[in-house]
Amino acid sequence: MSNSKKKLEAEISAAFIKFQRDLIGRGPQEAKTYIIRHVDYPFQRCSNGRRKASCQS
């Protein structure tokens, strides 16, 4: 896996967490984004194991 892909995944995860916290006022503490091939949308897995956009505990 290239460093640029890892960096992009990390940036997407950080933006997702910020979006959740800004929108709802709370959200996940960490999230992991997986970019698979050339898929146009990220897959999110939050620290609580949920796979939805709402990763609140």
Summary of the structure (lengths in Angstrom):
residues: 57
radius of gyration: 11.3
end to end distance: 30.7
largest distance: 33.7
contacts: 132
relative contact order: 0.21
helix: 39%
strand: 14%
